């Protein structure tokens, strides 16, 4: 689940400034990796790892 919050401000005439804050994997849900595909491995067909990284970014956009 990704979230974005943005607000646009009018500076002069047609010039606009947009402020954005984005969050990826906002609720910190696990995302499972692919299962082991090596037939000779003891863990064949099992999912043995997952990633649960939450990242965010803030940005500005000037339109004129």
Buried (B, 14 or more C-beta within 10 A) or exposed (E): EEEEEEEEEEEEEEEBBEEBEBBEBBEEEEEEEEEBEEEEEEEEEEEEEEEEEEEEEEEEEEEE
